[in-house]
Amino acid sequence: MADNDDFNSSDIEVPEPAQNPRFKRRGEQSIREIIEHAHEDRVASKVFEKSFTFGRGAPLTQTTQKLWSNRFDAVRLHTFK
């Protein structure tokens, strides 16, 4: 596997497609509310993430939950840096 520690996907320039002007304001109110509540949502999600544990259900269910949790963590750590 190649060492990609120096790779930054933000350095890639990808042109944005032309936008239809009639859709420019769609979702404006909900987006504004998302922005207004971003700080408190970040705090709440951090507290939830630190206190949440998998482990409910039958043993195979718990194993499958942990399998996908580990996979998601790997994607999050290595893809979304």
N, CA, C and O atoms as a CHARMM CRD file, in Angstrom:
* protein
*
  324
    1    1 MET  N      0.84500  -1.18000   0.00000 PROA 1      0.00000
    2    1 MET  CA     0.00000   0.00000   0.00000 PROA 1      0.00000
    3    1 MET  C      0.88700   1.23700   0.00000 PROA 1      0.00000
    4    1 MET  O      1.84300   1.32300   0.77100 PROA 1      0.00000
    5    2 ALA  N      0.57700   2.16600  -0.83900 PROA 2      0.00000
    6    2 ALA  CA     1.37000   3.39500  -0.94800 PROA 2      0.00000
    7    2 ALA  C      1.14400   4.27500   0.26900 PROA 2      0.00000
    8    2 ALA  O      0.06500   4.28000   0.86300 PROA 2      0.00000
    9    3 ASP  N      2.17900   5.01800   0.62900 PROA 3      0.00000
   10    3 ASP  CA     2.08600   5.94200   1.75000 PROA 3      0.00000
   11    3 ASP  C      1.44800   7.23700   1.26000 PROA 3      0.00000
   12    3 ASP  O      2.04100   7.96200   0.46100 PROA 3      0.00000
   13    4 ASN  N      0.25700   7.52300   1.73300 PROA 4      0.00000
   14    4 ASN  CA    -0.49000   8.70200   1.28000 PROA 4      0.00000
   15    4 ASN  C     -0.65300   9.73600   2.38300 PROA 4      0.00000
   16    4 ASN  O     -1.59900  10.52200   2.34900 PROA 4      0.00000
   17    5 ASP  N      0.25000   9.75400   3.36500 PROA 5      0.00000
   18    5 ASP  CA     0.11200  10.68600   4.47300 PROA 5      0.00000
   19    5 ASP  C      0.17600  12.14200   4.03300 PROA 5      0.00000
   20    5 ASP  O     -0.41000  13.00700   4.68400 PROA 5      0.00000
   21    6 ASP  N      0.87800  12.42600   2.93700 PROA 6      0.00000
   22    6 ASP  CA     1.00300  13.80200   2.47900 PROA 6      0.00000
   23    6 ASP  C     -0.11300  14.20300   1.51900 PROA 6      0.00000
   24    6 ASP  O     -0.17600  15.35800   1.09700 PROA 6      0.00000
   25    7 PHE  N     -0.98500  13.27600   1.17300 PROA 7      0.00000
   26    7 PHE  CA    -2.06400  13.56700   0.23500 PROA 7      0.00000
   27    7 PHE  C     -3.14600  14.38500   0.90700 PROA 7      0.00000
   28    7 PHE  O     -3.58400  14.05600   2.00900 PROA 7      0.00000
   29    8 ASN  N     -3.58200  15.45400   0.24800 PROA 8      0.00000
   30    8 ASN  CA    -4.65900  16.28300   0.76000 PROA 8      0.00000
   31    8 ASN  C     -5.67000  16.44500  -0.36200 PROA 8      0.00000
   32    8 ASN  O     -5.39000  17.11500  -1.35700 PROA 8      0.00000
   33    9 SER  N     -6.84400  15.83900  -0.21300 PROA 9      0.00000
   34    9 SER  CA    -7.83900  15.89400  -1.27700 PROA 9      0.00000
   35    9 SER  C     -8.34200  17.30800  -1.53200 PROA 9      0.00000
   36    9 SER  O     -8.93400  17.56800  -2.58000 PROA 9      0.00000
   37   10 SER  N     -8.12000  18.22000  -0.60200 PROA 10     0.00000
   38   10 SER  CA    -8.52400  19.61200  -0.80400 PROA 10     0.00000
   39   10 SER  C     -7.68700  20.28500  -1.88200 PROA 10     0.00000
   40   10 SER  O     -8.08200  21.32300  -2.41300 PROA 10     0.00000
   41   11 ASP  N     -6.53900  19.70800  -2.21000 PROA 11     0.00000
   42   11 ASP  CA    -5.68300  20.28100  -3.24700 PROA 11     0.00000
   43   11 ASP  C     -6.18900  19.98800  -4.65900 PROA 11     0.00000
   44   11 ASP  O     -5.70600  20.58500  -5.62100 PROA 11     0.00000
   45   12 ILE  N     -7.14300  19.08900  -4.79400 PROA 12     0.00000
   46   12 ILE  CA    -7.67900  18.73300  -6.10100 PROA 12     0.00000
   47   12 ILE  C     -8.73000  19.77300  -6.50300 PROA 12     0.00000
   48   12 ILE  O     -9.66700  20.04000  -5.75100 PROA 12     0.00000
   49   13 GLU  N     -8.56800  20.34600  -7.67700 PROA 13     0.00000
   50   13 GLU  CA    -9.52100  21.32500  -8.18800 PROA 13     0.00000
   51   13 GLU  C    -10.54600  20.61100  -9.06300 PROA 13     0.00000
   52   13 GLU  O    -10.20000  20.03900 -10.09700 PROA 13     0.00000
   53   14 VAL  N    -11.79400  20.64800  -8.64800 PROA 14     0.00000
   54   14 VAL  CA   -12.87100  20.03600  -9.40600 PROA 14     0.00000
   55   14 VAL  C    -13.88900  21.12800  -9.71300 PROA 14     0.00000
   56   14 VAL  O    -14.44300  21.73100  -8.79400 PROA 14     0.00000
   57   15 PRO  N    -14.13900  21.38800 -10.98600 PROA 15     0.00000
   58   15 PRO  CA   -15.10100  22.44600 -11.32000 PROA 15     0.00000
   59   15 PRO  C    -16.51700  22.05800 -10.89900 PROA 15     0.00000
   60   15 PRO  O    -16.93000  20.90700 -11.04100 PROA 15     0.00000
   61   16 GLU  N    -17.24400  23.03200 -10.38400 PROA 16     0.00000
   62   16 GLU  CA   -18.62400  22.77000  -9.98100 PROA 16     0.00000
   63   16 GLU  C    -19.53200  22.85700 -11.19700 PROA 16     0.00000
   64   16 GLU  O    -19.34100  23.71400 -12.06000 PROA 16     0.00000
   65   17 PRO  N    -20.51700  21.97600 -11.26900 PROA 17     0.00000
   66   17 PRO  CA   -21.44400  22.04400 -12.39700 PROA 17     0.00000
   67   17 PRO  C    -22.32900  23.28700 -12.29200 PROA 17     0.00000
   68   17 PRO  O    -22.54000  23.81400 -11.19900 PROA 17     0.00000
   69   18 ALA  N    -22.83900  23.74600 -13.41600 PROA 18     0.00000
   70   18 ALA  CA   -23.72900  24.90500 -13.42500 PROA 18     0.00000
   71   18 ALA  C    -24.98900  24.57900 -12.62300 PROA 18     0.00000
   72   18 ALA  O    -25.53900  23.48300 -12.73100 PROA 18     0.00000
   73   19 GLN  N    -25.43400  25.53500 -11.82500 PROA 19     0.00000
   74   19 GLN  CA   -26.61500  25.34700 -10.99200 PROA 19     0.00000
   75   19 GLN  C    -27.83400  26.00200 -11.62800 PROA 19     0.00000
   76   19 GLN  O    -27.74300  27.08100 -12.21300 PROA 19     0.00000
   77   20 ASN  N    -28.96200  25.33800 -11.50300 PROA 20     0.00000
   78   20 ASN  CA   -30.21400  25.92400 -11.96500 PROA 20     0.00000
   79   20 ASN  C    -30.61000  27.00800 -10.96900 PROA 20     0.00000
   80   20 ASN  O    -30.78600  26.70200  -9.79000 PROA 20     0.00000
   81   21 PRO  N    -30.75900  28.26400 -11.39400 PROA 21     0.00000
   82   21 PRO  CA   -31.05100  29.35200 -10.46100 PROA 21     0.00000
   83   21 PRO  C    -32.36200  29.18200  -9.70500 PROA 21     0.00000
   84   21 PRO  O    -32.51600  29.74500  -8.62000 PROA 21     0.00000
   85   22 ARG  N    -33.29600  28.43400 -10.23800 PROA 22     0.00000
   86   22 ARG  CA   -34.57500  28.29100  -9.52300 PROA 22     0.00000
   87   22 ARG  C    -34.43800  27.44000  -8.25800 PROA 22     0.00000
   88   22 ARG  O    -35.33000  27.44900  -7.41000 PROA 22     0.00000
   89   23 PHE  N    -33.33800  26.71100  -8.12500 PROA 23     0.00000
   90   23 PHE  CA   -33.12400  25.88700  -6.93000 PROA 23     0.00000
   91   23 PHE  C    -32.18700  26.54700  -5.92200 PROA 23     0.00000
   92   23 PHE  O    -31.89800  25.95600  -4.88100 PROA 23     0.00000
   93   24 LYS  N    -31.71400  27.73800  -6.20200 PROA 24     0.00000
   94   24 LYS  CA   -30.71100  28.40300  -5.37600 PROA 24     0.00000
   95   24 LYS  C    -31.13400  28.54500  -3.91100 PROA 24     0.00000
   96   24 LYS  O    -30.30500  28.37400  -3.01600 PROA 24     0.00000
   97   25 ARG  N    -32.38500  28.84800  -3.65600 PROA 25     0.00000
   98   25 ARG  CA   -32.82400  29.11200  -2.28400 PROA 25     0.00000
   99   25 ARG  C    -33.52400  27.92100  -1.63000 PROA 25     0.00000
  100   25 ARG  O    -34.03800  28.05000  -0.51900 PROA 25     0.00000
  101   26 ARG  N    -33.55500  26.79200  -2.28000 PROA 26     0.00000
  102   26 ARG  CA   -34.21200  25.61600  -1.70000 PROA 26     0.00000
  103   26 ARG  C    -33.47900  25.18400  -0.43000 PROA 26     0.00000
  104   26 ARG  O    -32.25400  25.06200  -0.41800 PROA 26     0.00000
  105   27 GLY  N    -34.23700  24.95900   0.62300 PROA 27     0.00000
  106   27 GLY  CA   -33.66700  24.51200   1.88900 PROA 27     0.00000
  107   27 GLY  C    -33.05000  25.62200   2.71500 PROA 27     0.00000
  108   27 GLY  O    -32.39700  25.35300   3.72300 PROA 27     0.00000
  109   28 GLU  N    -33.24500  26.86200   2.30500 PROA 28     0.00000
  110   28 GLU  CA   -32.58700  27.98700   2.97100 PROA 28     0.00000
  111   28 GLU  C    -32.90800  28.06900   4.46300 PROA 28     0.00000
  112   28 GLU  O    -32.00700  28.28500   5.27400 PROA 28     0.00000
  113   29 GLN  N    -34.17000  27.90000   4.83500 PROA 29     0.00000
  114   29 GLN  CA   -34.54900  28.00300   6.24600 PROA 29     0.00000
  115   29 GLN  C    -33.92800  26.87800   7.07400 PROA 29     0.00000
  116   29 GLN  O    -33.37800  27.13200   8.14500 PROA 29     0.00000
  117   30 SER  N    -34.01100  25.64200   6.59100 PROA 30     0.00000
  118   30 SER  CA   -33.45000  24.53200   7.36200 PROA 30     0.00000
  119   30 SER  C    -31.92700  24.64200   7.44200 PROA 30     0.00000
  120   30 SER  O    -31.33600  24.29500   8.46400 PROA 30     0.00000
  121   31 ILE  N    -31.29100  25.12000   6.37500 PROA 31     0.00000
  122   31 ILE  CA   -29.83900  25.30900   6.40000 PROA 31     0.00000
  123   31 ILE  C    -29.46400  26.37300   7.42300 PROA 31     0.00000
  124   31 ILE  O    -28.49300  26.21400   8.16200 PROA 31     0.00000
  125   32 ARG  N    -30.23100  27.45400   7.46500 PROA 32     0.00000
  126   32 ARG  CA   -29.98000  28.51500   8.44900 PROA 32     0.00000
  127   32 ARG  C    -30.09300  27.96300   9.88100 PROA 32     0.00000
  128   32 ARG  O    -29.28400  28.30100  10.74500 PROA 32     0.00000
  129   33 GLU  N    -31.09600  27.11800  10.12100 PROA 33     0.00000
  130   33 GLU  CA   -31.27100  26.52100  11.44800 PROA 33     0.00000
  131   33 GLU  C    -30.12100  25.56500  11.78500 PROA 33     0.00000
  132   33 GLU  O    -29.67500  25.51000  12.93100 PROA 33     0.00000
  133   34 ILE  N    -29.64700  24.82000  10.79600 PROA 34     0.00000
  134   34 ILE  CA   -28.49900  23.93600  11.01100 PROA 34     0.00000
  135   34 ILE  C    -27.29500  24.76400  11.44900 PROA 34     0.00000
  136   34 ILE  O    -26.59600  24.40300  12.39600 PROA 34     0.00000
  137   35 ILE  N    -27.05900  25.86800  10.76000 PROA 35     0.00000
  138   35 ILE  CA   -25.91800  26.73100  11.08500 PROA 35     0.00000
  139   35 ILE  C    -26.08900  27.35300  12.46700 PROA 35     0.00000
  140   35 ILE  O    -25.13300  27.42300  13.24000 PROA 35     0.00000
  141   36 GLU  N    -27.30800  27.80800  12.78100 PROA 36     0.00000
  142   36 GLU  CA   -27.56300  28.43700  14.08100 PROA 36     0.00000
  143   36 GLU  C    -27.34600  27.46800  15.24400 PROA 36     0.00000
  144   36 GLU  O    -26.92700  27.88700  16.32300 PROA 36     0.00000
  145   37 HSD  N    -27.62300  26.19300  15.04000 PROA 37     0.00000
  146   37 HSD  CA   -27.51500  25.20400  16.12400 PROA 37     0.00000
  147   37 HSD  C    -26.25100  24.35800  16.03500 PROA 37     0.00000
  148   37 HSD  O    -26.11200  23.38700  16.77900 PROA 37     0.00000
  149   38 ALA  N    -25.33400  24.70300  15.15100 PROA 38     0.00000
  150   38 ALA  CA   -24.15400  23.86500  14.91200 PROA 38     0.00000
  151   38 ALA  C    -23.33000  23.64200  16.17800 PROA 38     0.00000
  152   38 ALA  O    -22.91500  22.51600  16.45300 PROA 38     0.00000
  153   39 HSD  N    -23.08800  24.69800  16.95000 PROA 39     0.00000
  154   39 HSD  CA   -22.23800  24.55100  18.14300 PROA 39     0.00000
  155   39 HSD  C    -22.86700  23.59500  19.15000 PROA 39     0.00000
  156   39 HSD  O    -22.21500  22.65700  19.60900 PROA 39     0.00000
  157   40 GLU  N    -24.12400  23.82700  19.49200 PROA 40     0.00000
  158   40 GLU  CA   -24.75800  22.95500  20.48900 PROA 40     0.00000
  159   40 GLU  C    -24.91200  21.52300  19.96800 PROA 40     0.00000
  160   40 GLU  O    -24.82900  20.57400  20.74700 PROA 40     0.00000
  161   41 ASP  N    -25.13400  21.35500  18.65600 PROA 41     0.00000
  162   41 ASP  CA   -25.21900  20.01100  18.08900 PROA 41     0.00000
  163   41 ASP  C    -23.87400  19.29400  18.13900 PROA 41     0.00000
  164   41 ASP  O    -23.82000  18.08600  18.37200 PROA 41     0.00000
  165   42 ARG  N    -22.78400  20.03900  17.91900 PROA 42     0.00000
  166   42 ARG  CA   -21.45100  19.43300  18.00400 PROA 42     0.00000
  167   42 ARG  C    -21.17200  18.96000  19.42500 PROA 42     0.00000
  168   42 ARG  O    -20.63400  17.87100  19.62500 PROA 42     0.00000
  169   43 VAL  N    -21.53500  19.77400  20.41000 PROA 43     0.00000
  170   43 VAL  CA   -21.32300  19.38900  21.81600 PROA 43     0.00000
  171   43 VAL  C    -22.16500  18.15700  22.14700 PROA 43     0.00000
  172   43 VAL  O    -21.66200  17.19500  22.72700 PROA 43     0.00000
  173   44 ALA  N    -23.44300  18.19000  21.77800 PROA 44     0.00000
  174   44 ALA  CA   -24.33700  17.06700  22.08300 PROA 44     0.00000
  175   44 ALA  C    -23.87200  15.78100  21.40200 PROA 44     0.00000
  176   44 ALA  O    -23.90800  14.71100  22.00900 PROA 44     0.00000
  177   45 SER  N    -23.43400  15.87800  20.14500 PROA 45     0.00000
  178   45 SER  CA   -22.99700  14.67500  19.45500 PROA 45     0.00000
  179   45 SER  C    -21.69700  14.13500  20.04000 PROA 45     0.00000
  180   45 SER  O    -21.48700  12.92200  20.06600 PROA 45     0.00000
  181   46 LYS  N    -20.82300  15.02600  20.50900 PROA 46     0.00000
  182   46 LYS  CA   -19.56900  14.59600  21.14000 PROA 46     0.00000
  183   46 LYS  C    -19.86800  13.83300  22.43100 PROA 46     0.00000
  184   46 LYS  O    -19.29600  12.77200  22.68100 PROA 46     0.00000
  185   47 VAL  N    -20.76700  14.38300  23.24700 PROA 47     0.00000
  186   47 VAL  CA   -21.13900  13.72100  24.50600 PROA 47     0.00000
  187   47 VAL  C    -21.78300  12.36400  24.20400 PROA 47     0.00000
  188   47 VAL  O    -21.46800  11.36600  24.85200 PROA 47     0.00000
  189   48 PHE  N    -22.67800  12.33200  23.22400 PROA 48     0.00000
  190   48 PHE  CA   -23.33700  11.07500  22.86300 PROA 48     0.00000
  191   48 PHE  C    -22.32400  10.05700  22.36900 PROA 48     0.00000
  192   48 PHE  O    -22.34300   8.90200  22.79500 PROA 48     0.00000
  193   49 GLU  N    -21.43500  10.47900  21.46800 PROA 49     0.00000
  194   49 GLU  CA   -20.44400   9.56500  20.89000 PROA 49     0.00000
  195   49 GLU  C    -19.52500   8.98600  21.96100 PROA 49     0.00000
  196   49 GLU  O    -19.16100   7.81200  21.89600 PROA 49     0.00000
  197   50 LYS  N    -19.15300   9.79400  22.93700 PROA 50     0.00000
  198   50 LYS  CA   -18.24500   9.31200  23.98800 PROA 50     0.00000
  199   50 LYS  C    -18.94600   8.38300  24.96900 PROA 50     0.00000
  200   50 LYS  O    -18.28500   7.56800  25.61400 PROA 50     0.00000
  201   51 SER  N    -20.26700   8.48300  25.10000 PROA 51     0.00000
  202   51 SER  CA   -20.97800   7.66900  26.08700 PROA 51     0.00000
  203   51 SER  C    -21.72800   6.48700  25.46400 PROA 51     0.00000
  204   51 SER  O    -22.20100   5.61200  26.19000 PROA 51     0.00000
  205   52 PHE  N    -21.84400   6.44800  24.14200 PROA 52     0.00000
  206   52 PHE  CA   -22.59200   5.39000  23.47200 PROA 52     0.00000
  207   52 PHE  C    -21.72700   4.15400  23.28300 PROA 52     0.00000
  208   52 PHE  O    -20.56500   4.25400  22.89000 PROA 52     0.00000
  209   53 THR  N    -22.29500   2.99600  23.56500 PROA 53     0.00000
  210   53 THR  CA   -21.60200   1.74400  23.29500 PROA 53     0.00000
  211   53 THR  C    -22.55500   0.78600  22.59700 PROA 53     0.00000
  212   53 THR  O    -23.75100   0.75100  22.88700 PROA 53     0.00000
  213   54 PHE  N    -22.00100   0.01100  21.67000 PROA 54     0.00000
  214   54 PHE  CA   -22.77700  -1.06400  21.07500 PROA 54     0.00000
  215   54 PHE  C    -22.81800  -2.20100  22.06600 PROA 54     0.00000
  216   54 PHE  O    -22.09200  -2.19000  23.06000 PROA 54     0.00000
  217   55 GLY  N    -23.64600  -3.16800  21.81100 PROA 55     0.00000
  218   55 GLY  CA   -23.65200  -4.33100  22.67600 PROA 55     0.00000
  219   55 GLY  C    -25.03500  -4.81400  23.00700 PROA 55     0.00000
  220   55 GLY  O    -25.21700  -5.54800  23.97800 PROA 55     0.00000
  221   56 ARG  N    -26.01700  -4.42200  22.22300 PROA 56     0.00000
  222   56 ARG  CA   -27.36600  -4.90700  22.48000 PROA 56     0.00000
  223   56 ARG  C    -27.69100  -5.99200  21.46500 PROA 56     0.00000
  224   56 ARG  O    -27.24300  -5.94800  20.32000 PROA 56     0.00000
  225   57 GLY  N    -28.46200  -6.94600  21.89600 PROA 57     0.00000
  226   57 GLY  CA   -28.90200  -7.99600  20.98300 PROA 57     0.00000
  227   57 GLY  C    -28.16300  -9.29600  21.21200 PROA 57     0.00000
  228   57 GLY  O    -27.38700  -9.44700  22.15600 PROA 57     0.00000
  229   58 ALA  N    -28.42800 -10.21900  20.32400 PROA 58     0.00000
  230   58 ALA  CA   -27.81700 -11.54800  20.38700 PROA 58     0.00000
  231   58 ALA  C    -26.31700 -11.43600  20.10900 PROA 58     0.00000
  232   58 ALA  O    -25.87800 -10.44300  19.52900 PROA 58     0.00000
  233   59 PRO  N    -25.52600 -12.43000  20.51100 PROA 59     0.00000
  234   59 PRO  CA   -24.07700 -12.37000  20.30100 PROA 59     0.00000
  235   59 PRO  C    -23.67900 -12.10000  18.85100 PROA 59     0.00000
  236   59 PRO  O    -22.75700 -11.32000  18.60800 PROA 59     0.00000
  237   60 LEU  N    -24.35000 -12.72600  17.88300 PROA 60     0.00000
  238   60 LEU  CA   -24.01100 -12.48000  16.48000 PROA 60     0.00000
  239   60 LEU  C    -24.34400 -11.02900  16.09400 PROA 60     0.00000
  240   60 LEU  O    -23.61200 -10.41700  15.31600 PROA 60     0.00000
  241   61 THR  N    -25.42900 -10.48400  16.62600 PROA 61     0.00000
  242   61 THR  CA   -25.79000  -9.09300  16.37000 PROA 61     0.00000
  243   61 THR  C    -24.71600  -8.16200  16.92000 PROA 61     0.00000
  244   61 THR  O    -24.31500  -7.21000  16.25000 PROA 61     0.00000
  245   62 GLN  N    -24.25300  -8.43100  18.12800 PROA 62     0.00000
  246   62 GLN  CA   -23.19700  -7.61600  18.72900 PROA 62     0.00000
  247   62 GLN  C    -21.90800  -7.70100  17.91900 PROA 62     0.00000
  248   62 GLN  O    -21.22600  -6.69600  17.72100 PROA 62     0.00000
  249   63 THR  N    -21.57800  -8.89500  17.45700 PROA 63     0.00000
  250   63 THR  CA   -20.38000  -9.07200  16.63500 PROA 63     0.00000
  251   63 THR  C    -20.48800  -8.28100  15.34200 PROA 63     0.00000
  252   63 THR  O    -19.53100  -7.62200  14.93600 PROA 63     0.00000
  253   64 THR  N    -21.64500  -8.34100  14.69200 PROA 64     0.00000
  254   64 THR  CA   -21.86300  -7.61000  13.44500 PROA 64     0.00000
  255   64 THR  C    -21.82200  -6.10600  13.68000 PROA 64     0.00000
  256   64 THR  O    -21.26200  -5.37000  12.86700 PROA 64     0.00000
  257   65 GLN  N    -22.40500  -5.64000  14.78100 PROA 65     0.00000
  258   65 GLN  CA   -22.35900  -4.21300  15.10900 PROA 65     0.00000
  259   65 GLN  C    -20.91400  -3.74800  15.26500 PROA 65     0.00000
  260   65 GLN  O    -20.53500  -2.70500  14.73200 PROA 65     0.00000
  261   66 LYS  N    -20.12100  -4.50700  15.98400 PROA 66     0.00000
  262   66 LYS  CA   -18.72800  -4.11100  16.20900 PROA 66     0.00000
  263   66 LYS  C    -17.91900  -4.18500  14.91500 PROA 66     0.00000
  264   66 LYS  O    -17.05300  -3.34300  14.67800 PROA 66     0.00000
  265   67 LEU  N    -18.19500  -5.17900  14.08100 PROA 67     0.00000
  266   67 LEU  CA   -17.53100  -5.29000  12.78800 PROA 67     0.00000
  267   67 LEU  C    -17.74100  -4.01200  11.97600 PROA 67     0.00000
  268   67 LEU  O    -16.77900  -3.43400  11.47100 PROA 67     0.00000
  269   68 TRP  N    -18.99100  -3.57100  11.84900 PROA 68     0.00000
  270   68 TRP  CA   -19.28000  -2.38300  11.05400 PROA 68     0.00000
  271   68 TRP  C    -18.83200  -1.10700  11.74500 PROA 68     0.00000
  272   68 TRP  O    -18.46100  -0.14200  11.07700 PROA 68     0.00000
  273   69 SER  N    -18.85900  -1.08700  13.04600 PROA 69     0.00000
  274   69 SER  CA   -18.34400   0.06700  13.78200 PROA 69     0.00000
  275   69 SER  C    -16.84600   0.23100  13.53400 PROA 69     0.00000
  276   69 SER  O    -16.37300   1.34300  13.30000 PROA 69     0.00000
  277   70 ASN  N    -16.10600  -0.86300  13.58300 PROA 70     0.00000
  278   70 ASN  CA   -14.66100  -0.82000  13.31700 PROA 70     0.00000
  279   70 ASN  C    -14.37600  -0.40100  11.87800 PROA 70     0.00000
  280   70 ASN  O    -13.45100   0.37100  11.62600 PROA 70     0.00000
  281   71 ARG  N    -15.16900  -0.90800  10.93700 PROA 71     0.00000
  282   71 ARG  CA   -14.98300  -0.52200   9.53700 PROA 71     0.00000
  283   71 ARG  C    -15.26000   0.97500   9.34500 PROA 71     0.00000
  284   71 ARG  O    -14.50000   1.66900   8.67000 PROA 71     0.00000
  285   72 PHE  N    -16.33600   1.45800   9.93400 PROA 72     0.00000
  286   72 PHE  CA   -16.66500   2.88000   9.80900 PROA 72     0.00000
  287   72 PHE  C    -15.56400   3.74000  10.41500 PROA 72     0.00000
  288   72 PHE  O    -15.17400   4.75100   9.83000 PROA 72     0.00000
  289   73 ASP  N    -15.05800   3.34500  11.58900 PROA 73     0.00000
  290   73 ASP  CA   -13.95900   4.09400  12.21200 PROA 73     0.00000
  291   73 ASP  C    -12.73800   4.14500  11.29700 PROA 73     0.00000
  292   73 ASP  O    -12.07600   5.17800  11.19700 PROA 73     0.00000
  293   74 ALA  N    -12.44100   3.02400  10.62800 PROA 74     0.00000
  294   74 ALA  CA   -11.29700   3.00100   9.71100 PROA 74     0.00000
  295   74 ALA  C    -11.50900   3.95500   8.53800 PROA 74     0.00000
  296   74 ALA  O    -10.59000   4.68000   8.15600 PROA 74     0.00000
  297   75 VAL  N    -12.70600   3.96100   7.96900 PROA 75     0.00000
  298   75 VAL  CA   -13.00100   4.89400   6.87000 PROA 75     0.00000
  299   75 VAL  C    -12.89200   6.32500   7.36200 PROA 75     0.00000
  300   75 VAL  O    -12.29300   7.17100   6.69800 PROA 75     0.00000
  301   76 ARG  N    -13.47400   6.60200   8.53400 PROA 76     0.00000
  302   76 ARG  CA   -13.46500   7.94600   9.09700 PROA 76     0.00000
  303   76 ARG  C    -12.02400   8.42400   9.34100 PROA 76     0.00000
  304   76 ARG  O    -11.69200   9.56900   9.03600 PROA 76     0.00000
  305   77 LEU  N    -11.19100   7.56700   9.87800 PROA 77     0.00000
  306   77 LEU  CA    -9.82500   7.95600  10.20900 PROA 77     0.00000
  307   77 LEU  C     -8.92200   8.08300   8.99500 PROA 77     0.00000
  308   77 LEU  O     -8.05600   8.95700   8.95500 PROA 77     0.00000
  309   78 HSD  N     -9.11600   7.21100   7.99300 PROA 78     0.00000
  310   78 HSD  CA    -8.17600   7.17100   6.88500 PROA 78     0.00000
  311   78 HSD  C     -8.68300   7.86700   5.61500 PROA 78     0.00000
  312   78 HSD  O     -7.89000   8.19400   4.73200 PROA 78     0.00000
  313   79 THR  N     -9.97300   8.08900   5.52200 PROA 79     0.00000
  314   79 THR  CA   -10.52200   8.74400   4.33100 PROA 79     0.00000
  315   79 THR  C    -10.87000  10.19800   4.59400 PROA 79     0.00000
  316   79 THR  O    -10.62900  11.05100   3.74000 PROA 79     0.00000
  317   80 PHE  N    -11.42700  10.49600   5.74800 PROA 80     0.00000
  318   80 PHE  CA   -11.90000  11.84300   6.04400 PROA 80     0.00000
  319   80 PHE  C    -10.92400  12.63400   6.90100 PROA 80     0.00000
  320   80 PHE  O    -11.34700  13.34100   7.81600 PROA 80     0.00000
  321   81 LYS  N     -9.61900  12.52900   6.62500 PROA 81     0.00000
  322   81 LYS  CA    -8.67300  13.28400   7.43000 PROA 81     0.00000
  323   81 LYS  C     -8.51800  14.68800   6.91900 PROA 81     0.00000
  324   81 LYS  O     -7.75300  15.46900   7.48400 PROA 81     0.00000
